[in-house]
Amino acid sequence: QVQLVESGGGLVQAGGSLRLSCAASGRTFGNYAMGWFRQAPGREREFVSSINWNGGRTAYADSVKGRFTISRHNAKNTVFLQMNSLKPEDTAVYYCAADRAGAFAPSEGFDYWGQGTQVTVSS
């Protein structure tokens, strides 16, 4: 079992930056692939980014490529999402997720989820 706690959300103006963090419990964090998803009001949850167990593979949704960067620090059981050049359409609750199959950077099939952190981008 893995517990995930997101932080770093908030209110930012368009063009600004935020860095989300996700702290994971458990000694097996380094074996998991990690991902970020988001859900805007009235919309389905969507994939944002993922990273495999050692950071060697990453994946991004087309809508965030070139603006967002995912990274991880296994010794600190933490995954990050650096978000630059934020747009109002990035406004959503952002969720961290963990996948036991750690070799790849998947966009679906995650096993554990955090509670989410709100990101609001004003125009």
Disulfide bonds with the S-S distance in Angstrom:
Cys22-Cys96 2.08
